[in-house]
Amino acid sequence: MEKSDEYKTIKEPSEGIYKDKGSKFLAFAFPVANEGEVKAHQAALKKRYYDARHHVYAFRIEPDKSFFRSSDDGEPSNSSGPPVLGQIQSFDLTNILIVVVRYFGGTKLGIPGLINAYRAAAADAIHNATIITVVEKGTLEIRFQYPSMGDVMRIIKDNDLEIVEQELLVDCRIQVSIAKGVYDEIVGKFEDLRSCNLSEIEFDV
């Protein structure tokens, strides 16, 4: 079962293709983190494939998969964008954009044909991608006096925390990366050390 602080996305851009009755469906999948990146990829494809009749797309972003959109871009309603989005959902992906560029071959495919074509092109792009599991993490910065070093490092070691940055002088500073699923638990352990001369704890999630 997928943990609440994990999500699946693609590692790098990939491509797919589907052909039917002379029409070509070129699919492009991109890892994205926000709408700005979505629009940038769309603009680049519009410029590159300026002569294509349709640029159908679907995307889903946010680790909790809460924000998604799709567009038929002139194709019959629900014949293209939703099938592409359906493939994103079927593979349980997020932070991904898929654009399917269609070159019309002169023969209409009908609604079932369009649904199959866009779905197949999107699926091909996903199959050609490397799917990765990303663990959502937050960072915690701990500031403390040198005598507390042993206690702080014990928590870091016992919980297998990744040290992102550190400065170990008289006034020490260590920044660690923590999976969000156990973030509050780890913070609680460091807060318990306040009695050991911990002067300040700063959070940066």
N, C-alpha and C positions, 0 to 999 in steps of 0.2 A: 504494500500500500504506500502511495506517495506521501511523504511527510509534508506538513503545512509550510515548511520553510524551503521546500524544493520545488522546482518546476523544470519542464523540458522545453528546449528550444533547439535551433540549429546552430552549429558552430561557425559556419561561413556561408556565403552565397552559393546557391546551386541552381541548376537549370533543368528543365524537362521539356518534352515536346509530344504532341499528339497530332495525327493527321487523319482527316476524314473527308472524302469526296472533294479533294482539291484544297480544302481549307487547312491552314496550318495554325496550330495553337502553341505558341512559345511561352513557356512558364518560367518565371524567375522568382526564386525565393530568397529573402534577405532576413538576417537577424536584425531586429530593430528594438530600440528602447523607448521611443517616444514618437509622437505624431510628426515632429520635425524631420526625423530620419525617414519616416514613411513618405512624406511629401518630396524629400530630396531624391529618393530612389524613383518615385513616380515621374518626376520632372526629367530625370536623366533618361528614363526609358521612352518618354514621350518625344524627347529630342532625337534619340537614336532610331526609334521605330516610328517616325513621324507619318509614314505612309500607311500605317496599319489602320484598319477600320475600327477596332475596339481595343481598349486597354482595361480589361476587367480586373478587379482587385478585391482582396480581402485581407484584413489584418487583425491580429489580437495582440494586445500589449497589457502589461502589468503582471507581476508574478501570480496574482490571484485570478488571472484570466478575465478580469472584470470589464475591460474596455475593448470592444471589437466593432468593426464596420465592414461592409461589403458593398460593391457597386456593380451593376450590370453594364454600365457605360454604353447604353443604347441598345443592348440586346433585350429580347423580351423579358418582362419582369420575372425575377426569381429563376431565370434559366442559366445564370452564369456565376454571378457573385456569390449567392448562397451555396452552390455546390463547391466552390473553392473554399469558402469558410468552413463548410462541412468537413473537408479534408483536414484542415487545421485542427478542428475539434476532434476528429476521428483519431488523429495521432497524438492528441492531448498536448498540443504545443501552444506556447505563448511567446510574446516578444518576437513575432514573425510577421512578415509581409509577403504575400504572393501576388504577383501580377501576371495575368495571362494575356498575351498580345495575340490578336487574331488577324490573320490575313485571309480574307474571304476568297473561296475558290470558285464561286459562281453558282454553286448548288446549295439551296437551303437545306439545313439539317433537321429542322423541326425542333420543337421544345425538347423531346426526349434525347434527340441527337446532340443538342447543345449542352444539356445537363451532363451527358456522358462525356463529351469532349472536354469541357472545362474541368470536370472532376478528374478525368484521366490525366490531363496535362499537369494539374496541381499535384496529384499523387506521384507522378513521375519526378517532379522537382523535389518532393519530400524524400522519395526513395533514393535519390541521388545525393541527398544531403547527409551530413553527419549529425545525428541527434545526440545532444548532450544533456545531462542533468546538472542544473545549477543550484547550488545551495545559497539561499538568501542569507547574507551576513550583515551584521552591524559592527561598528568599531567602538571600543571602549578605551578611553585613556585614563590610566591610573597614575596619580602623582603621589609620591611618598618620600619619606626620609630613608637614607641608606640602611639604618638598622632594621627596617621592615622588609628588606630585600628577600630574605629566606621565606617569609610567609607568603609574599606576593608570588615568588617564583614557584612555590609549591602548588598554589592554585593553578597557575598556568600549566605546569607539568602534569598535574593530576587530571586536568580536564582537556589536555592535548590542544591547547589554544595556540593559534598562530601569532607570533610576534611580528607586527607590521613595522614598528619603529621603536627605538629605545634610546634613552640617554641616561647613563648610570653614573651619576656624580654624587655629591652630597645630597642634592635635591634630585631625585630620580623621576624619570618619566618613561612609562612603557605603554605603547598602544597595541592592543590585541584585537584580532578579528574573531567574532563569535557568531555561530549559527543562530539565526533569530529564534528558532524553536527552543533554545536553552538560554537565551540572552538574559532574561529576568533572573533565572536561577544563578547564573554566573555573577551577575551584578550583585545579587544578595550576598554571595560569598565574599566579594571584595568589600562590601559595606560592613560586613561583620569585622573587618580588620581595622575599622576606624579607631578602635581602642589601641591599636598597635602603631600609633603615630602617623596614620594616614592623614595627610593634611587636606587632600582634595581629590575628588573623583569627577571627571568630566565625561559627558556622553556625546558621541557624534555618530548618529545612526544614518 
